[in-house]
Amino acid sequence: MRQLVLGNLNYSSWSIRPLLVARKVGLPVEEVIVPLDFPETSARLKEISPTAKVPLLIWDDVTVWESLAITEWIAEWAPPGAVWPEDPKARAVARAVTSEMHAGFPELRRQCPMDIRARHATPEMTAALDADIVRVEALWRSVRAEFGQGGPFLFGKWSAADAFYTPVVTRFQTYGLARTRDASDYCAHILEDALFRKLEEQAKAEPWWIEYGPDGRSSGYLQPPA
Ligand SMILES: N[C@@H](CCC(=O)N[C@@H](CS)C(=O)NCC(=O)O)C(=O)O
């Protein structure tokens, strides 16, 4: 069995990161979506995942959880340079900014949950959210300035770093967060890229919706047909 188990693409930022990587390199894997926040979601995930979370890669007798570990597994499967930059210095920095995304930006994630197909008001600008946005924009600007000569992506050519920042780009769009011309330009390139456009179409067509309560709790529901 070769499956990439994912949450709904509209909301599951951790799922779309390795999904974009898998699609970019043409990994022959079945994509299976488990809609998040439904009453049966946890039980379904507990049956297959040690953390009861998605994404999860099942590849024959190997099960890999955690979006970054799945990305590294795909990088080993793919030819060199397909997932990470070929240049060792660029590759080291790409891994650093990707790890920073995986471990950081808590306020951006908490206050601006990914919701690709929606447009929401910009949330109240707390100092912590402001710091996350300032850091994201500085990071994009510095890696583009040092490594971005060969193309419109963070390291010129597309890499896993772009996959990991794509959910941030969608948040910038959904909540109107971009402040600098450089950040807006980078977001535009990601949003216009065919890899993202396909995913956006799928997210828009999904029948599953999530509502966030004032306490931050979320629950899934099915949108009645129009
Ligand atoms: N650190 C994990 C985070 C995974 C995660 O939090 N996944 C969420 C969806 S985006 C999930 O599976 N939630 C299931 C649930 O809460 O029932 C990763 O990078 O893969």
PDBQT file of the ligand as one rigid body, heavy atoms in Angstrom, charges set to zero:
ROOT
HETATM    1  N1  LIG A 301       3.923  18.470  13.561  1.00  0.00    +0.000 N 
HETATM    2  C1  LIG A 301       2.932  17.779  12.743  1.00  0.00    +0.000 C 
HETATM    3  C2  LIG A 301       1.606  18.495  12.890  1.00  0.00    +0.000 C 
HETATM    4  C3  LIG A 301       0.455  17.672  12.329  1.00  0.00    +0.000 C 
HETATM    5  C4  LIG A 301      -0.900  18.252  12.692  1.00  0.00    +0.000 C 
HETATM    6  O1  LIG A 301      -1.043  18.995  13.682  1.00  0.00    +0.000 OA
HETATM    7  N2  LIG A 301      -1.911  17.853  11.918  1.00  0.00    +0.000 N 
HETATM    8  C5  LIG A 301      -3.290  18.261  12.197  1.00  0.00    +0.000 C 
HETATM    9  C6  LIG A 301      -3.964  18.776  10.928  1.00  0.00    +0.000 C 
HETATM   10  S1  LIG A 301      -3.142  20.136  10.173  1.00  0.00    +0.000 SA
HETATM   11  C7  LIG A 301      -4.091  17.030  12.598  1.00  0.00    +0.000 C 
HETATM   12  O2  LIG A 301      -3.832  15.957  12.132  1.00  0.00    +0.000 OA
HETATM   13  N3  LIG A 301      -5.090  17.154  13.455  1.00  0.00    +0.000 N 
HETATM   14  C8  LIG A 301      -5.923  16.029  13.735  1.00  0.00    +0.000 C 
HETATM   15  C9  LIG A 301      -6.791  16.233  14.890  1.00  0.00    +0.000 C 
HETATM   16  O3  LIG A 301      -6.551  17.240  15.576  1.00  0.00    +0.000 OA
HETATM   17  O4  LIG A 301      -7.679  15.400  15.120  1.00  0.00    +0.000 OA
HETATM   18  C10 LIG A 301       3.435  17.736  11.287  1.00  0.00    +0.000 C 
HETATM   19  O5  LIG A 301       4.312  18.528  10.939  1.00  0.00    +0.000 OA
HETATM   20  O6  LIG A 301       2.998  16.860  10.530  1.00  0.00    +0.000 OA
ENDROOT
TORSDOF 0
